[in-house]
Amino acid sequence: MAQTILGRFTVKKYGDSRFHGLYDGDTLVCVTVYKKGAKEVERRLIGYELALLSISKELGGEEEETHGLKTG
């Protein structure tokens, strides 16, 4: 699962400006002046998603992954 989260975001130049955009797929998440700023936002979003995934698993979120159906 971590590989999908890590490969989910991209940082690209924003239009014909000096700014950088952080994208989630085709959706613009934010625009920053510096590429380093966009990479920091990306790092934090990935951290939040990994933390939520971990909490979900601790609380029994594994049932959600199988749409509430228990196997076995």
C-alpha positions as CSV (number, residue, x, y, z in Angstrom):
1,M,0.0,0.0,0.0
2,A,2.8,2.4,0.8
3,Q,4.0,2.2,-2.9
4,T,0.7,3.6,-4.1
5,I,0.7,6.4,-1.6
6,L,4.3,7.3,-2.4
7,G,3.7,7.3,-6.1
8,R,0.5,9.2,-5.9
9,F,1.7,12.8,-5.8
10,T,3.8,14.7,-8.4
11,V,5.5,18.1,-8.4
12,K,5.5,20.0,-11.7
13,K,6.1,23.5,-12.8
14,Y,2.9,25.5,-12.5
15,G,2.0,26.9,-16.0
16,D,4.5,29.3,-17.4
17,S,5.4,30.8,-14.0
18,R,8.3,30.3,-11.6
19,F,5.9,28.5,-9.2
20,H,5.6,24.7,-8.6
21,G,2.3,22.7,-8.3
22,L,1.7,19.6,-6.2
23,Y,-0.7,17.3,-7.9
24,D,-2.7,14.3,-6.6
25,G,-3.2,12.6,-9.9
26,D,-4.6,15.3,-12.1
27,T,-5.9,17.4,-9.2
28,L,-3.9,20.4,-8.1
29,V,-3.4,20.3,-4.3
30,C,-1.3,23.4,-3.8
31,V,1.1,25.9,-5.5
32,T,4.4,27.0,-4.0
33,V,7.1,29.4,-4.9
34,Y,9.8,26.8,-4.3
35,K,10.0,23.2,-5.4
36,K,11.3,22.4,-1.9
37,G,8.1,23.7,-0.5
38,A,6.0,21.5,-2.7
39,K,8.1,18.5,-1.8
40,E,7.6,19.3,1.9
41,V,3.8,19.4,1.5
42,E,4.0,16.1,-0.3
43,R,6.1,14.6,2.5
44,R,3.6,15.7,5.1
45,L,0.5,14.5,3.2
46,I,2.2,11.1,2.8
47,G,3.0,11.0,6.5
48,Y,-0.7,11.8,7.4
49,E,-2.0,9.1,5.1
50,L,0.4,6.5,6.5
51,A,-0.6,7.5,10.0
52,L,-4.3,7.2,9.1
53,L,-3.7,3.8,7.5
54,S,-1.9,2.6,10.6
55,I,-4.7,3.8,12.9
56,S,-7.4,2.3,10.7
57,K,-5.6,-1.1,10.8
58,E,-5.3,-0.9,14.6
59,L,-9.0,-0.2,15.0
60,G,-10.0,-3.1,12.8
61,G,-10.1,-1.3,9.4
62,E,-9.1,-4.6,7.8
63,E,-12.9,-5.3,7.6
64,E,-13.3,-2.1,5.6
65,E,-10.8,-3.4,3.0
66,T,-13.0,-6.4,2.4
67,H,-16.2,-4.2,2.4
68,G,-17.3,-5.6,5.8
69,L,-17.3,-9.2,4.6
70,K,-15.5,-11.6,6.9
71,T,-13.7,-14.5,5.3
72,G,-13.1,-17.8,7.0
